Amino acid sequence: MLLSELQSKDIINIKDGNNLGRIIDAKVDNSGKIIYFVAEPKKLIRKVTRMSDVSFDFDKIKKIGEDVILVDL
């Protein structure tokens, strides 16, 4: 799966159901392994909740669906 495909999916935290936004960046080491992703909340969510960017490790992803990525944060 390409990073651009992941960037089109909403990130949902399975612990509380919060929508964390969408992936905007990924940190990759020299061997090409993904270290972590950075998600940015949607503009409306950012204004209402004052939530900032969220980083999460690849191993926090529990399921990648057609429309969403479920993470355990």
N, C-alpha and C positions, 0 to 999 in steps of 0.2 A: 504494500500500500504506500502511496506517495504522501508526502507531507501536505501537499495541496489538497488531497482528499480528506485528510484529517482536519484541515483548517475550515472545512465547510460544515463541520458537525458541532453541535452544542455540547459542552462539557457539563455533566450532572454529577454532583456528589451524592453517592448512595447513602451516606450517613444521615443527611438532613434534607436531601432533595433540592438543594440550591443549584441554580443554573450559574455556573462559573464563567460562562461566556464561550469564547472560541479560541483555539490555539493561534497564537500570532508568531511564535518563535520556538526554536528547539536548540538546545546546546548539545553539540556532538563532539566526542573526543577524536583524537588523531586516527584511531582505527575505524572510525565510522559508527561507533556505538552511541546511541542516544543516551545522554546523561539525564536530561530533564526537558520538559516542555514548559512554555509560558503561555498562560491563558489570560485574555483580556475580557473583562465583563462588557456586555453591550452598553451603549451610551445611557439608556434609560435606567438600567440596573445600577450603573456606576453612580448616577446622580442621586437616586433614591437611597441606596444603601451605603454610598461612599466607599464602595469596595475597590481595592486596587488590584493590580495584576497578581495572579496566583501562579506559583511554580509547583510542578509535581513530577516525581520520578516516573519513568516508563512502567516500573513494576506496580505502580498505584492504579493503573488501568485494569479494570475488571472485565469489561466487555466493550467491544466496538460494534455498534449497530449501524443501520442505514442512515439514521438521522442524528444519533447521539453517541457520545462516549461516556461510559459510566466509570467513575473513579471512586476510590475509597480513601478519603482524606480525613 
